[in-house]
Amino acid sequence: MAALLTNAINVFFKLLEMLILIRVLMSWVPSVRYTGFGNIIYTLTEPVLGPVKRMMDKSPLGGGMMVDFSPVIALFILQIIQIIMLYIVEMF
C-alpha cells in the first residue's frame, strides 16, 4: 500500500513539474497562451503559480523584475511538499 501511494505522489509531482516547465517554455511564445493547449496548461498551473506570483509582487524583490522567478520558487516549494508527503507515507 505504501509503495502504491509513494508512486502516486511521485507521479503527481513529476507531472506538475512538467506542466510548469511547459508553461515557462510557452511564455517565450506569447501567442501559444491563447490556444486550447495553452489554456489547459495555464488552468492546471495557475493554482500553484498564482499565489507565488502574488507573494513575489508583494516582496521587495518582486515588483517590476524583468524575469519571473515564480516558477523556480514554486518548483522548490513543491519539492519540499513532496519530500514531506513521502516522509509521512513512509512513517506509516
C-alpha positions as CSV (number, residue, x, y, z in Angstrom):
1,M,0.0,0.0,0.0
2,A,2.8,2.4,0.9
3,A,4.6,1.7,-2.4
4,L,1.4,2.5,-4.4
5,L,0.9,5.8,-2.5
6,T,4.6,6.7,-2.9
7,N,4.4,6.1,-6.7
8,A,1.2,8.1,-6.9
9,I,2.8,11.1,-5.1
10,N,5.9,10.9,-7.3
11,V,3.9,10.8,-10.5
12,F,1.6,13.7,-9.4
13,F,4.6,15.9,-8.6
14,K,6.5,15.0,-11.7
15,L,3.5,15.8,-13.8
16,L,3.1,19.1,-12.1
17,E,6.8,19.9,-12.6
18,M,6.5,19.1,-16.3
19,L,3.4,21.3,-16.7
20,I,5.2,24.2,-15.0
21,L,8.2,23.7,-17.4
22,I,5.8,23.7,-20.4
23,R,4.3,26.9,-19.1
24,V,7.7,28.5,-18.8
25,L,8.6,27.5,-22.4
26,M,5.2,28.8,-23.6
27,S,5.9,32.2,-22.1
28,W,8.6,32.6,-24.7
29,V,6.0,32.4,-27.4
30,P,3.0,34.5,-26.2
31,S,0.7,33.5,-29.0
32,V,0.6,29.9,-27.7
33,R,-1.1,31.1,-24.5
34,Y,-4.4,31.7,-26.3
35,T,-4.6,28.3,-27.9
36,G,-6.6,25.4,-26.4
37,F,-3.4,23.7,-25.3
38,G,-2.2,26.9,-23.7
39,N,-5.5,27.4,-21.8
40,I,-5.2,23.9,-20.4
41,I,-1.7,24.4,-19.2
42,Y,-2.5,27.8,-17.6
43,T,-5.6,26.3,-16.0
44,L,-3.6,23.5,-14.5
45,T,-0.7,25.5,-13.3
46,E,-2.3,28.8,-12.2
47,P,-3.4,27.4,-8.7
48,V,0.3,26.8,-8.0
49,L,2.0,29.7,-9.7
50,G,-0.7,32.4,-9.0
51,P,-0.1,32.6,-5.2
52,V,3.7,32.5,-5.7
53,K,3.5,35.4,-8.2
54,R,1.3,37.4,-5.8
55,M,3.8,36.8,-3.0
56,M,6.7,37.9,-5.3
57,D,4.8,41.0,-6.3
58,K,4.4,42.0,-2.6
59,S,8.0,41.3,-1.7
60,P,10.7,44.0,-2.0
61,L,12.5,41.9,-4.6
62,G,9.5,41.0,-6.7
63,G,7.8,44.1,-8.1
64,G,9.0,45.2,-11.5
65,M,11.5,42.5,-12.2
66,M,12.2,41.7,-15.8
67,V,12.4,37.9,-15.1
68,D,9.7,36.0,-13.4
69,F,11.2,33.7,-10.8
70,S,7.9,32.4,-9.5
71,P,8.2,29.0,-11.4
72,V,11.6,28.4,-9.7
73,I,10.2,29.2,-6.3
74,A,7.1,27.1,-7.0
75,L,9.2,24.1,-8.0
76,F,11.3,24.5,-4.9
77,I,8.1,24.6,-2.7
78,L,6.6,21.7,-4.5
79,Q,9.7,19.6,-3.9
80,I,9.6,20.4,-0.2
81,I,6.0,19.4,-0.1
82,Q,6.7,16.2,-1.9
83,I,9.5,15.2,0.5
84,I,7.3,15.9,3.5
85,M,4.4,13.8,2.0
86,L,6.8,10.9,1.2
87,Y,8.2,11.0,4.7
88,I,4.7,10.9,6.2
89,V,3.8,7.9,3.9
90,E,7.0,6.1,4.9
91,M,6.2,6.6,8.6
92,F,3.0,4.5,8.3
